[in-house]
Amino acid sequence: MIARAAVVALAMAGAHAASAWAQHDVQPERPTVATHAGTVAPGWLEIETGVERDHAAGETSFLTPTLFKFGLGSHVQAGVAGSFVRTPEPNTGLGDVTAEVKWRVLDDAPVVGDLALLPAVKLPAGSAARGTGTGTTDASLLLISSHVFGGVSMDLNAGYTRRSGKGDRAPTSATLWTASFGGPLSGSFGWVAEVYGYPATTGPAGQTSIVAFLAGPTLLAHKWLALDAGVITPLAGAQPHALYAGAVWNVGRVW
């Protein structure tokens, strides 16, 4: 999202360009819940990482969401995501691990803009007993539609997740939606803002709908390095109040 916002004035569509310099442009998908339809250049590695502090019901937890992205082709990107988690108990350990593939199906199409599909599988690497994972294997599919209107980007996502188990640790089915926006602010500084939601789920672990708002500044420190920080505040449901900060580094060509 930051790449589609803060990099507007600096050849934002670098992943589509042919030059090595453009291939070295960051394509951040953090800090928003949404992702954009762009992909890392073929043969290049990009790392996203950060820290998030969640606070709800008088308890605080921390996580370090990290995503390794590899460009497989002009329109295809593979990713591996994970996190270390510290729960209020406190327990600290590895969270669940996700493997994903993003496939950009269309570029600049009418209505849908840049359109991508992102199927993913989450493995129960974390501990359900210690609260660092759900104890389930998840399969999900995310539909991504990205647009740019002048200097403002818009990324719309809709997703569905199906989980293993009986629904006592996490709902067997869940959906999400996001609407993210961003643009340049001043010089290398930009902004992002997002509204996202998790509709109500059913079963023993079901919960009411969650709607939240995220916003914060971004900084394009270099074409290959982007920084972000901001806040998440709940609008409805059990979303924690959160603070986040992170970075995205386009490491370079790895093959």
C-alpha positions as CSV (number, residue, x, y, z in Angstrom):
1,M,0.0,0.0,0.0
2,I,2.8,2.5,0.8
3,A,4.4,1.8,-2.6
4,R,1.2,2.8,-4.3
5,A,0.9,5.9,-2.1
6,A,4.3,7.4,-1.2
7,V,5.9,6.3,-4.5
8,V,3.4,8.0,-6.7
9,A,5.7,10.9,-7.4
10,L,8.7,8.5,-7.8
11,A,7.7,6.1,-10.6
12,M,5.2,4.2,-8.4
13,A,4.7,1.4,-10.9
14,G,8.3,0.3,-10.7
15,A,7.4,-3.4,-10.6
16,H,6.0,-3.1,-14.1
17,A,9.1,-1.4,-15.5
18,A,12.1,-3.0,-17.1
19,S,15.1,-1.1,-15.7
20,A,17.1,-2.5,-12.8
21,W,16.6,0.7,-10.9
22,A,12.8,0.4,-11.2
23,Q,13.0,-3.2,-10.2
24,H,14.7,-2.1,-7.0
25,D,11.7,0.1,-6.0
26,V,9.9,-1.1,-2.9
27,Q,6.4,-2.5,-3.3
28,P,5.2,-2.4,0.4
29,E,2.1,-4.3,1.4
30,R,2.2,-3.1,5.0
31,P,1.1,-1.4,7.2
32,T,-2.5,-1.9,6.1
33,V,-4.6,-5.0,6.3
34,A,-5.2,-4.7,2.6
35,T,-2.6,-5.5,0.0
36,H,-2.2,-4.1,-3.5
37,A,-2.1,-5.9,-6.8
38,G,1.6,-5.1,-7.5
39,T,4.3,-7.8,-7.5
40,V,8.0,-7.8,-6.8
41,A,10.2,-7.9,-9.9
42,P,11.2,-11.4,-11.1
43,G,14.3,-12.7,-9.3
44,W,14.2,-10.0,-6.6
45,L,13.6,-10.4,-2.8
46,E,11.8,-7.9,-0.6
47,I,11.4,-8.1,3.2
48,E,8.6,-6.5,5.2
49,T,8.8,-6.4,9.0
50,G,7.6,-4.4,12.0
51,V,6.2,-4.4,15.5
52,E,2.7,-4.0,16.7
53,R,1.4,-3.3,20.2
54,D,-2.2,-4.3,20.9
55,H,-4.1,-3.3,24.0
56,A,-7.6,-4.5,24.9
57,A,-9.5,-5.1,28.2
58,G,-6.5,-3.9,30.2
59,E,-4.1,-6.4,28.6
60,T,-1.2,-5.8,26.2
61,S,0.3,-8.1,23.5
62,F,3.0,-7.7,20.9
63,L,3.7,-9.2,17.5
64,T,6.3,-8.8,14.8
65,P,4.6,-9.4,11.5
66,T,7.2,-10.3,8.8
67,L,6.8,-11.2,5.2
68,F,9.4,-12.4,2.7
69,K,8.4,-11.8,-0.9
70,F,10.0,-13.3,-4.0
71,G,9.3,-12.3,-7.6
72,L,8.7,-15.4,-9.7
73,G,7.5,-13.8,-12.9
74,S,6.3,-10.5,-14.3
75,H,2.9,-11.0,-12.7
76,V,3.6,-13.6,-10.0
77,Q,5.0,-13.3,-6.5
78,A,5.5,-15.9,-3.8
79,G,5.5,-15.0,-0.1
80,V,6.2,-16.5,3.3
81,A,4.9,-14.8,6.4
82,G,5.3,-15.3,10.2
83,S,5.6,-13.5,13.5
84,F,6.9,-13.7,17.0
85,V,4.1,-13.2,19.5
86,R,4.1,-12.1,23.1
87,T,0.8,-12.7,24.9
88,P,-0.5,-11.0,28.1
89,E,0.2,-14.2,30.2
90,P,3.0,-13.6,29.2
91,N,4.0,-16.2,26.7
92,T,6.4,-15.6,23.9
93,G,6.9,-17.8,20.8
94,L,6.6,-18.3,17.1
95,G,3.2,-17.6,15.6
96,D,1.6,-19.4,12.7
97,V,3.3,-19.4,9.3
98,T,1.7,-18.6,6.0
99,A,2.7,-19.5,2.4
100,E,1.1,-17.5,-0.4
101,V,1.2,-16.7,-4.1
102,K,0.0,-13.4,-5.6
103,W,-1.0,-13.6,-9.3
104,R,-1.8,-10.3,-11.0
105,V,-4.4,-11.3,-13.6
106,L,-5.2,-7.9,-15.2
107,D,-3.5,-4.5,-15.6
108,D,-5.4,-1.2,-15.9
109,A,-8.7,-3.0,-16.7
110,P,-12.0,-1.2,-16.8
111,V,-13.7,-1.0,-13.4
112,V,-11.4,-3.5,-11.6
113,G,-8.1,-1.7,-12.4
114,D,-5.1,-3.9,-11.5
115,L,-6.7,-7.2,-10.5
116,A,-4.9,-9.9,-8.5
117,L,-5.7,-13.2,-6.7
118,L,-3.8,-14.3,-3.6
119,P,-4.4,-17.8,-2.4
120,A,-2.6,-18.8,0.9
121,V,-2.2,-21.6,3.3
122,K,-1.5,-21.0,7.0
123,L,0.2,-23.7,9.0
124,P,-0.2,-24.1,12.8
125,A,3.4,-23.4,13.7
126,G,2.3,-21.4,16.8
127,S,0.9,-22.9,20.0
128,A,-2.8,-22.7,20.6
129,A,-2.2,-23.6,24.3
130,R,0.2,-20.6,24.7
131,G,-1.9,-18.3,22.7
132,T,0.7,-17.8,19.9
133,G,-1.3,-19.6,17.2
134,T,-4.8,-20.9,16.4
135,G,-3.9,-24.6,16.2
136,T,-5.7,-24.8,12.8
137,T,-4.6,-25.2,9.2
138,D,-6.2,-22.4,7.1
139,A,-6.8,-22.1,3.4
140,S,-7.7,-18.6,2.1
141,L,-8.3,-16.6,-1.1
142,L,-8.0,-12.9,-1.4
143,L,-9.4,-10.8,-4.3
144,I,-7.5,-7.6,-4.8
145,S,-8.5,-4.5,-6.9
146,S,-6.0,-1.6,-7.1
147,H,-6.5,1.8,-8.6
148,V,-4.7,5.2,-8.8
149,F,-6.7,8.4,-9.1
150,G,-4.3,11.3,-9.7
151,G,-2.0,11.1,-6.7
152,V,-4.2,8.9,-4.6
153,S,-4.2,5.1,-4.6
154,M,-7.1,2.9,-3.6
155,D,-6.8,-0.8,-2.8
156,L,-10.0,-2.9,-2.3
157,N,-9.7,-6.4,-0.9
158,A,-12.3,-9.1,-0.2
159,G,-11.3,-12.5,1.3
160,Y,-12.5,-15.8,2.5
161,T,-10.8,-18.3,4.9
162,R,-11.7,-21.9,5.7
163,R,-10.1,-23.5,8.8
164,S,-9.6,-27.0,10.0
165,G,-11.0,-28.1,13.4
166,K,-14.4,-28.0,15.0
167,G,-14.5,-24.2,15.4
168,D,-13.7,-24.3,19.2
169,R,-10.4,-22.5,18.8
170,A,-11.2,-20.4,15.8
171,P,-14.3,-20.1,13.5
172,T,-14.2,-22.7,10.7
173,S,-15.1,-19.9,8.2
174,A,-14.3,-16.2,8.1
175,T,-14.4,-13.3,5.7
176,L,-12.9,-9.9,5.5
177,W,-13.1,-6.7,3.5
178,T,-10.8,-3.7,3.3
179,A,-10.8,-0.2,1.6
180,S,-7.3,1.4,1.8
181,F,-6.2,4.8,0.5
182,G,-2.9,6.6,0.4
183,G,-0.9,9.4,-1.3
184,P,2.1,11.7,-1.1
185,L,2.1,14.3,1.7
186,S,5.3,16.4,1.4
187,G,8.6,15.4,-0.3
188,S,9.3,11.8,0.6
189,F,6.5,11.7,3.2
190,G,3.2,10.1,2.5
191,W,0.0,8.9,4.2
192,V,-2.2,5.9,4.4
193,A,-5.7,5.4,5.8
194,E,-7.9,2.3,5.8
195,V,-11.2,1.0,7.0
196,Y,-11.4,-2.8,7.3
197,G,-13.8,-5.3,8.7
198,Y,-14.2,-8.9,9.8
199,P,-17.9,-9.8,9.5
200,A,-19.5,-11.9,12.3
201,T,-18.6,-15.6,12.6
202,T,-20.5,-18.6,14.0
203,G,-19.6,-21.6,16.1
204,P,-18.1,-22.0,19.6
205,A,-15.4,-19.5,18.8
206,G,-17.7,-17.1,16.8
207,Q,-17.7,-13.4,17.5
208,T,-19.5,-10.3,16.5
209,S,-18.5,-8.1,13.6
210,I,-15.3,-6.1,13.8
211,V,-14.7,-2.8,12.0
212,A,-11.6,-0.7,12.5
213,F,-9.7,2.3,11.2
214,L,-6.0,2.5,10.5
215,A,-3.9,5.6,9.7
216,G,-0.4,6.9,9.8
217,P,2.5,8.6,7.9
218,T,4.9,6.8,5.6
219,L,8.5,7.7,4.6
220,L,10.2,6.7,1.4
221,A,13.8,6.8,2.8
222,H,15.2,5.4,-0.4
223,K,13.8,3.8,-3.5
224,W,14.5,0.5,-1.9
225,L,13.5,1.4,1.7
226,A,10.2,2.5,3.1
227,L,9.2,3.2,6.7
228,D,5.8,3.5,8.4
229,A,4.1,4.1,11.7
230,G,0.6,4.7,12.9
231,V,-2.4,3.7,14.9
232,I,-5.3,1.3,14.7
233,T,-8.6,2.2,16.5
234,P,-11.7,0.0,16.8
235,L,-15.0,1.3,15.3
236,A,-17.0,-1.8,16.3
237,G,-16.4,-5.1,17.9
238,A,-13.4,-6.6,19.7
239,Q,-10.6,-5.0,17.7
240,P,-7.7,-4.0,20.1
241,H,-6.3,-0.5,20.1
242,A,-2.9,-0.7,18.4
243,L,0.3,1.1,17.6
244,Y,2.6,-0.1,14.8
245,A,5.9,0.7,13.1
246,G,7.8,-1.0,10.5
247,A,10.0,-1.1,7.4
248,V,10.1,-2.6,3.9
249,W,13.4,-3.3,2.3
250,N,13.9,-4.3,-1.4
251,V,17.0,-6.4,-0.8
252,G,17.9,-6.9,-4.4
253,R,18.2,-9.7,-7.0
254,V,18.7,-13.1,-5.5
255,W,18.6,-15.2,-8.7
